[in-house]
Amino acid sequence: MDSSTNSLDDASADGSAEFPDRASMMEVRLQAQEDEITLLKSSLADALRRIRLHDQLLPLLKQQLIAVNPGAARVLNQVCCSDGCTSSRKLSSSSAVDGICHRPTSQLSDSVVTNANGHTESPVSMNLRPRPATLDRSTQTEPILPGQDTGQDRAPLPRRVLSLQLEDALPPGKLEVEGTRAKLHRVPGLEEEDEEQEENEEGGEPEKELSWTSSVEEPIQRTTIRGLQRDDCQDGSCSPEELGSASASVRTSDQNLSSRSGPLTPIQEGEKKQLVRRNSEKLGNPERQRKRLDKKAASSANLLTRSPSLENRAKELVTGAGSPGSRRGTYSQEMSIKMFIRGRPITMYIPTNIHNYEDLKMEPPSERLELDWVYGYRGRDCRANLYFLPTGEAVYFIACVVVLYHINNRTQRHYQKHTDCVRCLTLHPDKVRMASGQMSGVDKDGKPCVHIWDSITLVTLQQIGLGTFQRGVGLVAFSFADSGAFLCVIDDSNEHMLSVWDCNKGTKHAEVKNTNEAVFAVEFNPSESANIITCGKSHVYFWTLSAGQFTKKQGIFGKYKKPKFIQCFVFSLTGDVLTGDSEGNILTWGKSAADVKTLGKGAKETFQIMKQTRAHEGSVFTLCSLQGGSLLSGGGKDRKIVRWSADLAPERECEIPENYGAVRTIADVDGEELLVGTTRNAILRGTFSDGFVAIVQGHVDEMWGLATHPSQSIFITCGHDRQVCLWNAEEHKLDWCITLEDYGLCAGFCPNGSVVSVGLSTGRWMVLDLRTREVVSESTDGNEQLSVMRYSPDGSFLAVGSHDNFIYIYNVTESGRRYTRFGKCNGHSSFITHLDWSKDGKYIMSNSGDYEILYWDIAAGCKLLRNRFESKDREWASYTCVLGFHVMGVWMEGSDGTDINALCRSHSERVVAVADDFCKVHLFQYPCPKPKAPSHKYEGHGSHVTNVCFTHSDSHLLSMGGKDTCILQWRVMGGGGGDRRERLASASATSTSTSSPEPATS
């Protein structure tokens, strides 16, 4: 991989952990504090929910108790009077907890007696412990001691009598009251997540209250209320002493517990389950940090595991604890799951059609990918990387792929054995074998090495120097005099080590330090394999290899100006060396006899400049020898190709178009026709008389924007080179390309296919007509870069995601040519990364840079949907959001949130393609909601993969590299019938179902 790519890939989590600086340590500490704050807020939300829950339950329980036994009203009134409570008095959080953490029911059973009239009364003698005074002004009380005079005839009852149970007020033998069958239900849609509560607290928006409704279904039994008390005590809201005394009053506690064990078992197991933090950060002391977080999270552990919310737990107890044979209420307990990214919990709600989440079987998809076409050529920073084979194929490379392109048949073959970016290429004298060298990669397998392979069969014949070279292989060359028996290699280490290898044995023959300066070219002398020439920054070296040892002689410039760079060289028919330099000159080098008069006896022969020829304005980037002794030179600044005679007399010249850049390299086809590689990553084909046309084109800088046409096999790309390119996926060519004032980062086709919108780095976006290439509309939203352009399925809306944290919504009319602002989605706390529309075009799902998943009701005025649970069953027209239940399995363990740049679901909803930060393209089955889902992994890119997208028919997948400026077109192979709904239903039908069948081999 080149230096520009390394600069990006080196900024990884592991690298920053190994070499921490002050800024990175501060970031780690800040992240740890944010984790603690999140846990504390979760604990607070836990307590508030309990308080609201019991506040809702108590009035209804009182009404039902009075309806069953009117005598209980006197007890309740007495309790309120003794405690100084009024109906209008509102309990604070402290008093509410005090009132909800009940005194054991045995005390109430002992304290309530039946008089002659059948009414319940409280005896004077009660064993009461003093209650400490509370300092809360809303519930300020004085300590009540046993026997203290309160001005009443009866001894006061403490507030804990509020925990009276239903069976204590019922006549003996009547535990159920016919005609009064009440059941509590929580109104759905009122559960809120931790993140939403934080937004309410910060934004000042009122939080929804919990609501309960009653329906006539079944009576509230004693096990229900006792279950609520047991839940309180288990959660720590009752003291151990009270729990112990309560067990004395509950006559059949073991039986009740066993009757409730069904619904409670998943909760208890979930609370004991060990938490797994998927955090790629390496803290100073991970074990110490984990203990600190676990200590802080003790009160809210149930919120950090896969368990239901407190309201749902109460709902299960109230509605399902009536009898051991009551309906199974495990869905609400299993309805959400959490994943962690950089310590932040992200809640995923399980759709209704998944009944057994744990039994889902994740299999690799039956579909597979096969590389179909490679768009682009690496000419911006590489030299001598274009050759013409006798088979009629041009050989060049980009990213990790060596491309063999048949210029007449317009077909491609690919050598794909490299594990990282290819940097150099050379052709064997037999015109069949090739040698290509790669850079050091991000994976352990991406070690620099040289592959010698057959250009006909694409079989690797030899792997040279695996693990020997440093950083990468910069230059390679075969020997000529001995029919290519040796290979010369120069690596990218500081000393640019020069080594010679035996091609047949794969062993090193000799090695020497070259120079600390840049080296641009290396070649064997065609007539003598012991002689090697190298050139580069301010030097030309003539090497002689003898008995495994190198001797070096430096070319002497003498009276000629020493250029800053010697860019290239070739051998003439006479054996002289011709070099092209940064001054625009062609220098002819030759041997000079030893100057004994000047240097004395023992002086050796030297290499000096014999002739200087002015060739180009600016640098001479390449030289190419032709049959018959003629010479071709390619210029940089003047973009000219000049044909020279054997004695360096100019014969013909031509200039290539400016938009293709300067001449990087030249390959001779038949003496007349030429192939020209340019610095703007294009390959031209032509002659001096007919001119040159591009047969290969590509971007020249980092790319991010990618979109496919809704009904045709065309796609559009944009990047930092300010180019917007429309490609034809069937004909494998560039249809048109325009240059913008700013660089584009995202794009999206209108559903009617006539226009495409492009988002720029300045907050401006424009709409282009595909046929005329004209700008039909443009607008500006904010002053930060745009990240998403997405039309609704019917094309009536356009959503624009920006780095200013907003999503701008536009009404679209006149077939995508007129846009008016409809609204703005305001709620994200970080920049927008991805968004998708629902199939009905009314809702949006969006992701942000801080790993939020938010849902928006566009039809209701861009309203944020606080209850994300309601969106769990919504169908999405596309799926590009990297965070969501259906794609949770694409995240590897330890991901830091930036490891996945993009994903795309196929239109058939069978597979999802993923672009990661490690040069890989993955293919998962869809949906893949379980961690560590298996996938097919594909290599080819040499940099972070920035985007992926399926064509309209799902026949091909397009992937786009970042710094490697490469677009790969993959053919989707295999795949059986049926859609994802059928596969999902069969996978989650029953807990005893067998695993899904093995994927078909393509």
PyMOL commands that set and color helices and strands:
alter all, ss='L'
color gray80, all
select helices_A, chain A and resi 3-9+13-18+22-68+72-82+93-100+105-111+137-139+159-163+166-169+194-203+222-234+240-249+253-272+286-296+298-304+310-320+357-359+596-599+658-660+868-871+885-890+980-987
alter helices_A, ss='H'
color red, helices_A
select strands_A, chain A and resi 113-114+120-121+182-186+212-216+336-341+344-349+368-375+387-388+393-398+401-406+411-415+422-427+433-438+450-454+460-464+473-478+486-491+498-502+508-512+519-525+528-536+539-546+549-554+566-571+577-581+585-592+606-614+620-625+631-635+640-644+650-655+663-668+674-678+683-687+691-696+703-708+714-719+723-728+733-739+744-749+755-760+764-769+775-780+786-791+797-802+806-813+818-826+832-837+843-848+853-857+863-864+900-905+911-916+921-925+936-938+945-950+956-961+967-973
alter strands_A, ss='S'
color yellow, strands_A
deselect
rebuild
show_as cartoon
